[in-house]
Amino acid sequence: MRKVLRGLLVTAGAVLVPAFVVGALPWLRGDDPAQTVLRARSAEQELDPAVLAAIRRDVGIPDDPVTGALSWLAGAVRGDFGRSWVSGVPVSDSIGRAAGISITLALVASLTALVCALLVLAPSLWRAAQGSGGVGRGALATGAVLAALPEFLLATGLLVLLAVHWRLAPTSGWSGPANMPLPALALGLPAAGALGRVLASAIDGALAEPWVRVWRANGFRRRAVLRAVVRRAVAVAFPQLVLLFVGLLGSGIVVEAVFAIPGLGATALNAVLAQDLPLVQGCVIVLALLGLVLGGLGVLAHRWMLGPALHSTGIPQSTSDSTGSARWALVAAGVLAAAVLAGLLRDPNAISLTDRLQAPTSTHPFGTDSLGRDLLARFGHGALLSIGGSLVVSAVALVLGLASGMTRTRAGVADILNAVPPVLAGVVVAAVAGPGMLSAVIAVCSVAWIPLAVHARTLTAEVRASGFVRTAIATGASRTHVITRHLLPSVFTPVLRHALIRLPHNALALAGLGYLGLAAPHDSPEWGAILAQSIDYAETAPWSVLFPTAGLTLLGITAALAPHAPGGSEPG
């Protein structure tokens, strides 16, 4: 009973704390929310003290964050989320419409990601069903390229090419099924890369299990083996798919902005920027509750899909061909390193307006930007920020994810926090510490560990049910011994691979914060800042966005194909 009560208190705290923190933003930033509300209503009106006093009285702006949060929560418990400070519309109405749009978009994008990931892996699966090894390096490289696609760049490209030039889809808004394909592709294709890597690891593990050899030896058809392997792999990756769906509910802010979609993420961000506290608190509460419910459903679905396998199998040794993969990883890393070193020898800040938007030449191999600055130089110097920041985020996320996933094997805080968009975390951190690269790294770290924690939680649940772990527990092994000698060796390598494949994802998250002015300064050579500066010139000067995107892609390929020690075999 005490454990249940403690779990309920922790869960309630995880739901309520984000709402309280975002509700305290004006006081954290030292701003007067009445001024922001006035600016949101009428940008030209003067800051008259009488008008500001009237706004505070009319909308009920509290004197301090504690009083305001308690008052809002008292109403939320009764189902009353209050009214928007800016529009005066009931918050529940605004959230209801936005949530319906975001849930639909996230569902279509998640299905797109799953289908694309399975299509990429299909050739390897078909060969593996006959015993021809595991997932090939070609599939891994393709997944890495997809994972490295910047969402805002992909969304802009789809908008310009398919909607504007070819007129195959609407350019903006959300009025029906015709508005779904382009934003779903922009969100789903990058997600397919990360999901495909998790599926690849799960497929390799399933192919190494004894029952696969038994089925082959007894003459089972290839299709039957293939269906069973896919079912086993999808069962392992299903919580990640649920996690992906929940994350897309709030994290597709940039895509929603490009296509002018009034979804939940965009609504929350606009409310934060306007300091419309009732609306932003309502958005955060809804996102957190959705994360909790769907995270729990993901765990239940994982157990149901595994069935008896959950109680009789561990994580077997991978069958991947690491030698060939290592060769291609070295090639990708060598190309990236050569470009970075060549750029570091040049001046990234030298302006030459006569050379602006110049195509690649022998003098400027990567061309120039809108101010005539050498893009090779900016690429090289920006790599130190982009790759360095992403490595720090991935390392911290790996440690936190393993620690959380191996010690807590049920849905809870991780699933709730996963629904909080990184952009909102960036706004909160920037409000406290000020905008900058360090603030952006902290903000991305605060959510980047969650997919790794859920992956580790899924694998840990399987390993705990394995015979060698049950034997160790039955013979009196301590919890520390079980974790360090059995769970960690079995779980570490798959989660490490997942952390590596998310390197470009973390770099893109930092880039997204930079795009909003919450990370590196606008004139910084950081790759995200370069993309933000060059997005308006993508049609006339495509090289300005090509090379930062290529850098992210090479980073993803290097991470995906890097050799790893075989993981998950039973400890001796």
N, C-alpha and C positions, 0 to 999 in steps of 0.2 A: 504493500500500500504506500509506503514511504517513497519507494522508487517511482511509482506511478505519479504521485503528487509532485515529486521533484521534476519529472519529465514534463508534466503539464506546466509547471512554473517556468522552466527553461524555454519551452516552446512559446508560451505567452509572452515572455520577455523578448524573444527573438522577433516576434510579430510586432510588438509595441515599440521597442527601442528605435528601429529605423524611422517610424512615424514621428516619434518625439524629436529625434535628431534633425530631421528635415524641417520640423515645425519650429526649431530653434535657430534656423539659418539666419534670419534678420539680426538676431542678437549676436550670433557668432561672427557675422560680418560687420557688426557695428552700424547697420543701416536702419533707417526709419521705414518700416513697411508701408506706412501711409504715403510716403513719397513715391515708392515704387508702384503702388496701386494707382496713384494719381497719374504717373507717367504712362502706365499701361492703358488707362482710360483716355487720357488726352495729353499727348506729348507736348503740346504748345502752351498749356495752362501754367501760369506762374505758381511757385510754391508759396502760396498765401497761408500763413499760420491758421487763419480761420477755416480755410478750405480743408487743410490737413486735419484739424480738430473735428470737422464735420465728418470726414471719411472715417476717422477712428471710431466715432460714435455710431455712424450708420452701419458699418460692417462688423463692429464689435472687435476691433483689434485689441488684444490683451496688453497689459503692461509688462508682462514677463512671460517667458516660454513655458514655465511650469504651470501657471494658471491657465494659459491658453491650451496646453496639451490636455490637462485634466478636464477642462470644460468640453473640448472637442471629443475626447474619448467617452465622456458621459453620454453625449448625444449619439455617438457611433454605436454604443452598446444597444441603444434603442432603435438602431437602424437609420438615424438621422445624421448624415454626414455634413450637414450645414449647407450654406450657400457660397458660391464663388464670390470672393471679394471684388473681382474685376467685372464679371458679367452679371452677377446676381442670380444666375441660374442654379437650381439645386444641384449639389455635387453628385448625388446618386444618379441623376439623369445623364450628366456629362460622362461619368465613369461607365455607366451601362452601355452607352453607344460606343465609346472608345474601346471598352473591353471586348464587345462583340466583334469589332473590326480586327483587333489585335489577335484574338483567339483564332479567328478564321485564317488570317494571314500566317500566323505561326503554325497552324495545323498543316496548311498547304505547303509551307516552306519546309517543315519537318518531313513530310512525305516525299517532297522533292529531294531532300538530302538523303533519305534512306534509299530511294530508288536509284539515285545517281551513284551512291556508294556501292550498292549491290551490282550495278552495271559495270563499274570499274573493276570490281573483284570477280565478275562472272567468268572470264577466261581462266583465271587461276583456279577458281573453284572447280570448274569442269575438269581440268587436268588433275587437280588434287584428288578428286573423287576416284580416279583410277590408280592413285598411288604415286603420282609424279611430283612429289614435293609439296611445299606449302605455297603461300601467297608470293607471287613473283615481284621482283624489284620494279618492273614496269608499272604494276598496279600501285605500288607504294609511291613511286614518283608522280604518277597522275594525281593521286590523292594529295600529295604535298603541294602540287601546283594549284589545285582547287582551294586548299586551305590557305594559300598565300594570296588569294585574290582580295584586294581591298573592296569591301562592300560598297562604300560610297562611290568608288571609281567604277565598279561593275554596274551599279545602279545608274550612274550617269551615262555610261556607254550604251546600256540597253535603252535608256530613255531617248538618247539622241539618235541611235541607229534604227531601232525597231518602232519607236513611237513617233518620232519627228520625221525622219527621212522616209521610212517605209510605210508608216501609218498603219501598222499591224495591231496597235493597242492604244488605249487612251494614254495621254501624257500625264494626267494627274487626277486626284480625287479618288473616291471609293463609292461607286454606285451600283456595282454588280460584279458577276464573274469575270467580265472583260478586264477589270482592273487588277485581277489577281496574278496573272502569269509573270509579269516583269518584276514586281517587288518580291514575289516568291522565289524566282530564280536568283535575284540579287542576294537574298538571304540564304537560300538553300544550297547554292553551289559551294560557297566557302565552307558551310557547315558540313557538307558531304565529305570534304577532305579529312577533317578531324574525326568524323564518325567512321569513315572508311578505315582509318588507321586503327581505331578501337576494334572494328569488326575483323580486320586482318589479324590482329593479335589473338582475338578469340577463335578465329578459324584455325590458325596454326595450333593453338592449344587443343581444340576439338579433334583435329586430324591426328594428333599424337596420342589420343586416348586409346586404350586397348580394344574397346568395342569396335573401332573402325577397322582394325586389322582382322578381327574376328569376322565381321560382316564381309569384308573382301574375300577372305579365305573360304567362306561358305557360299560364295557366288552371288551375293546380293547385287542387284542391278545398280549401275552407276547413279541413276536418278534417285533411287532410294537412299543410297549413301549420301548423295548431295543434299537431299531434303533434310536428312537427319543432322548433317553437319551445319547447315544453315540455321536450322531451328536451335541447335545448341549455341551457335555463335550469336544469333540474335537475342537469345535469352540472356547472355552475358552483357550484350550491348544495349538491351532494352532500357535499363535505367538511364543510360547515357542519352538515349533518344528522348525519353521523358524530360530529362534535364535540359536537353537541347530545346525542346518545345517550350518549357517554362522560361528559359533564358531569352528565347526569341520574342516572348510576349513583351518584354520591356527593353531589350537591347537593340531592336531594329530602329532606333531613333533616327539615325542618319538616312536610312532607306525611306522611312516614313516622311522625312523632311524633303528628300529629293522628289518623291512622287506626290507630295502634299496630301498624305494620308492621315486623317485625324485619329490615329491609334492611341493606345494607352501610354506607350513610351513617349511619343511626341507631346501628348497632353500633360504628362508629368513634367517633362523638361520645360515646356512653356510656363507651366504653373510655378516651377522653381524660379525661373528667370523673372517672372512677374511677382514673386513672393506671394502668390495666391495660396496661402497655407492650407485652408480647408480642402482645396482641390488636390494639392500635392500629397497631403496626408491620406486622403481617400485612395489615391492611386497606389501609394506604397502599401497600404493595408491590403488592398485587393490583390496586388502582385504577391505579397508575402503569403496570404492565405492560399492562393492558387499554387504557389511553390510547395507549400506544406502538403496540400491534398494530393497533388499530382506526384510529388516525390514518394509519398506513401503508396500510391497506386503502382508506381514503377517497381518498388520493392516487392509488392504482392504479385505483380505480373511476372517478375523475374523468378520467383519461387514456383509459380504455377507452370511456367514454360519449361523449367528445368526438371520438374517432377522428381522421380527417383534419383536422377543424377545428382541432385543437390545433397543427397545423403550417402553417396557412394563414390565420389570422385574428387580428386584434387586438381591442381593446375599442372598438367604434364609439360614435358620439355618441348620447346618450340622446334619446328622442322624447317624454319626459314633458311634460305641460302645466304648466309651473312658475308661470304667471301665476295660474291659478285656485287652485292649491295655496297660493301665497303669501297670497292673500286669506284663506283659511280658517285658515292658520297665524297670521296677524295677529289674527283674531277669537279663536282659542283663547288666544293669548298675552295679548291685552287683557283677557279675562275673568279669567285667572289673575292677571295683574298687579294688576287692580282689587281682587280679593279679598285679595291679599297686602298691598297698601297700606292697605286698610281695617282689616285685622287688626293692622298695625304701630302703628296709632294707639290700640290698646287694651292693657290690662294683661293679660298671659297667666297671671299667677300669683295673681290675686285670687280667694280662695276664699269661696264663699257656700253653705253646706250647705243652706240653705232653698231654693236654686235648683238642686239637683243633678238631673242627667238631665232637664233641662227641654227640651221640644221647641222648635224654632226659633220665635222671636217677633221683634217689631220691636226689642226690647231686645237680644236675643241672636239675630241672624240665622242662625247656624249651631247654635243650641242650646247646652247646657252639658254638661260631663262629670260623672263620678261624684262630684267634689268641688265642683261648682257653678262651675267655671272656664269662662270664655267661650271657646267653641271657635273662633270667628272670630279672636280674638286669638291663640290657640295655633296656629291654621292659618297666620296671617301670619308670626309669629315662627319657626315651625318650617320655613317655606319657605326661610329663609336657610340653615338647616342642611342640609335635604334636597336642595334644588336646588343649593346651593353645593357640597356634598360630591360630588354626582353629576357636576357639571360638572368638578370637579378630577379625579375618577376617569376620566371620558371623555377628557379632554385628555391625561392621562398615558398611558392605554391606546392612544389613537390614535398617539401618537409611538412608543411601544414596539412596537405592532403593525405599523406601516409599516416601521420599522427592521428588525424581525425577519423579516417576511414577504417583503420585497424582497431580502434578502441571503441567506436560506436558504429554498429552495423544496422541501424534502423533509420528511417527517415526522420528529419528533424531540422535543426538549425541550418545545416548546409542547404537543404532544399528551399528554405525560406529566403536565405540571403542570396541564393542563386537568382531569384526573381527580381532582385534589385538591380537595375541597369548600372553598368560601370560608369556611365556618364553622370548619374545622380551621385554615385560615390565620389566621383571626381569633383563635382560641385561642392559637396560637403567638405572634402579635404582641402580644396582650394580656398573655401571660406575661412577655414581655421588656420591653415599654414601659408596661404597665398598661392597663386598659380606658379607653376614651374615644373621641371622634369621630375624632381623628387616627389612632389605632391602627386603627380600623375602615376609614378611607380607605386606609391603607397595605395592610391585608389584602385589601380588594376590588381595589385596583390590582394586587396580585400575581397575580391570576387574570383580571382583566377584559380585559387586553390580548390574551389568547390567541385568542378568536374572531376578533378583528380581524387578528391575525397569520396565521391560517389562511386567512381571506378574501383578504388581501393576497397570500399565497403562491399561492393558486389563480389569481388574476388575473395575477400576475407570470409564472407558467408559461405562460399564454396569450400575454401581450405579448412575452415573450422569443422566442416562435416566429413572431412577426409579421415580415412582409417588411421593414418600415422599421427594426426593431431588428437583424435579421440583416445588412441593408445597412450600418448604422452600425458593427457589429462587424467586418464584412469590410473596411471602409475604415480600420480602425485606431483607432476611437473607444475612449477609456479606459473602464474600468468606472464611474468617477465620472460621466463624461459620459453614459453609457447610462442610469444610474440617475436622474440629475437632469433630463435633457432628454427622456427617452423613457418610462422606467418610472414615475417619480413622477407626471407629468401624466396618464398613463393610468389609474393605480391609485388616485390620491388621492381623487377625488370619490366613487366607489362605497364606499370604506372609510370616508370621512367620513360618508356617509349612514348606514352601518351603525353608526358610533360614536354618531351622534345618536339613532338609534332605540333604542339601548341606554341612553339617559339614565334612563328610568324603571326599567329593569332594575337599573342600578347603585344607584338610590335604594332599590329593594326589597332589594337585597343589604345595603345599610347598615341598612335597617329590620330585616332578619332578624338581624343581629348585635346591634342594639339590643334586639330581642325576647329575646335570650339574655343581656342585660346586658353585652355586650362593646363597645357603642358609646356613644351618648348615655345619660346617666343616665335612670332609669326615669321621673322626673317631668319630663323634658325635653319641650318642645313639638315636637321633631322628629317628622315624620309617622309614621315607623315606631314610635316610642315611643307616640304617640297611639293607633295601631292596636293595639299590644300592650296598652295600658291599657284599651281599649274593647272588646276582643274578647269579653269575658264579658257585655257589655251589648248585643251586636249584635241580639238579638231584641227586647228591651224598648226600646232607644234606638238604632235603626238609623242615625240622623243622626250618631252619634258615630264611625261608621266610614265613612259615606257621603262626607263632605267631604274627608278625607285621600285616599280612593281617587279621588275626582273630581279632586283636585289632581294626582295621579300621571297620571291619564288625560289631562288637559289638557296636562301636560308632554309626554306621549308624542305627542299629536296635533300640538303645536307642532313637536316635533323631526321627526316624520315628514313633515309638509307644508311645512317651511321650504324656501324656494327655494335651489337650488344652481346653480352654474355648470355648463353641460353638460360632461361629463367623458368622457375616454377616446378622443377623436378623435386621429388621427395628428398628431403634431407637424409643423409645416411646416418 
